[in-house]
Amino acid sequence: MKEPFKWDDYSDQAAIIRDKNLKKQMRKKEFFSLVKTFLTALIMLPLSIIAMPFTKRKEIDTRKFFTLGVDYQRESEKTLEYLDDLKVESILVRIKLWELNTLEELKTFLQANEDRQVTLKILQDREHIDDQKLLKKDLTRIFSELQNMVDIFEMGSTINRAKWGFFSVDEYNRFFTVAYTLKKEKFPNIQLIGSSVIDFEYHFTAHTLFNFAPYKYDGVASLLYVDRRGAPENMQLGFTLSDKIALLASMVTLSPKTPHKLYITEINWPLKGTAPYAPTSETECVDEATYANYMLRYYLLAFASQQVDYVSWHQLIANGYGLIDNREGLAQREAYSTYKYMLKTLKNAQFLRLDIKRSYYILQFLIDEQLLQIHWSLGDTTLKNEDYFEVYDKNGDSISDETLKIGASPLYIFITQEVGEKVNCL
């Protein structure tokens, strides 16, 4: 990665470009692409909103739904131990195109994860965006050496942020076309997903899904962050997280460029007091308990959509936003237990329904013919702990109180006998 582009090792992301003149010049150069983005969104977003009620749910492989992002260069041996402890069946790993000297290290790591589904996110730099011959050469190497170790290749990341190298959707479309052409000519069995737009900026997504570029996706990747809005249930432009997922799924269904496959390949909330490791300002940061609550509720709402093939928790070890803090040794945060119990409990669950009444949420699942309800509320309330309830908090600790406190932290309530329609937990 060359100046003025830099990598921030603290927050594991591209650093802000300080050269404002460069950004202005590049956007001027890509003016016609920006116009196409605007016009495409102007047509396709309203159509996608209209089609939202008609988008069908699909069957989700719950064992792969609870994907976890990992760094193969960060405490690799301990990472493998944690993955075994958590019983993770699907991981997402990132490789930087400007650091292919670590490819052998990555191969060793992937060989140790051969029983897990692996998504490899290929991070771009400006050199590979500008030089298609270089991009083709390095992608050929990656695909050749890793095609039997990787289930899904995600091409690029965060394409709507200039600091990551792209200044327009057209630039990304050309970038992805190189990978797609290689797939058609030499690697027909690999799975390629894109376009990895970050946040609720679907005008960029629309341009990647509705255009005349000569490529197709094997699925759509999205970095659907909602951390700047606070809680996952909060609205943005009138859309909750569930609405955002429904709109994205509608776009995927309408697009001729992809099957109905949708992957949320990165999501987290930044943690208070972790600067400079937090990827955002302190304003967006939350405490560890809130982080665990928000992430769990994000997963539950995405699961309830029955539209998302997986959500990738970003990530296992990261000081500013991970399950484990490694600033002084390796310290498991509360979210580690939250993720572990969520995966253990729901990896074989069959989703039944989501009920929302006055900001009170109940998700119902069937697990081995037993009914499970998960309750939380945006306002504190109480619920009688019935004799036929078996209750656990978000970390799997049993609760036997006569009155249950329902609030921001979801409770798992197993129904221990057949009560049919007589169960009315509200």
Buried (B, 14 or more C-beta within 10 A) or exposed (E): BEEBBBBBEBBBBBBEBEEEEBBEEBBEEBEEBBEBBEEBBEEBBEEBBEBBEEBEEBEBEBBBBBBBBBBBBBBBEBBBEBBEEBEBBBBBBBBBBBBBEEBEBBBEBBEBBEEBBBBBBBBBBBBBBEEBEBBBEBBBEBBEBBBEBBBBBBBBBBBBBBBBBBBBBBBBBBBBBBBBBBBEEEBEEBBBBBBBBBBBBBBBBBBBBBBEBEBBBBBBBBBBBBBBBEBBBEEBEEBBBBBBBBBBBBBBBBBEBBEBBBBBBBBBBBBBEBBEBBBBEEEBBBEBBBBBBBBBBBBBBBBBBBBBBBBBBBBBBBBBBBBBBBEEEBEEBBBBBBBBBBBEBBBEBBBBEBBBEEEBBBBBBEBEEEBBBBBBBBEEBEBEBBEBBBBBBBBBEEBEEEEBEBBBBBBBBBBEEEEEEEBEBE
